[in-house]
Amino acid sequence: MAKKFLVALDKSNSSLKAIDFVAGTINPSAQITLMSVVADPAAACELKGPTELHPLLEEGLKDFCVIEEAKRAAAQGFLDEAKNKLVRAGFPAEHICVELRSQEGDIAGDILIEAARENYDAVIIGRRGMADNKKYAFGSVSNKIIQHAENLSIIVVD
């Protein structure tokens, strides 16, 4: 039976290293899910009506929504490129699932919920993400995943 791996990505250098790790270490017969969790600004971007927003805030909200949509598009592009890299490394495209998820709780919790729900054999993460300071050994998301994972192997790539 092929193994199932969840690879949590966030466009960081550590995420690139995680993809390189998968390409060079994991058997291509494995099922791979590349997942990125991004903020869901829909609630703020869908505000309508004269009583909901002051006119001065409305323009700022439009800019915010454009920026957040660009972040989602960039995350999707990163996931697609990661998949292409694995295909070039010999993984069958049909063995690779790409998922861009809207954040429901905290990012680490969302990753662990997905891992439990789909019964993955392991989660592969980079040691530090986009927002983490280099002076810490682990980023906050990777640290939370390590601390709260139950009955799940975690592979942290440096």
ABEGO torsion letter per residue (X at the ends): XBBBBBBBBAGBAAAAAAAAAAAAABBAABBBBBBBBBBBAAAAAABBEAAABBAAAAAAAAAAAAAAAAAAAAAAAAAAAAAAAAAAAGBBAAABBBBBBBBABBAAAAAAAAAAAAGBABBBBBABBAABBAABABBAAAAAAAAABBGBBBBBBX
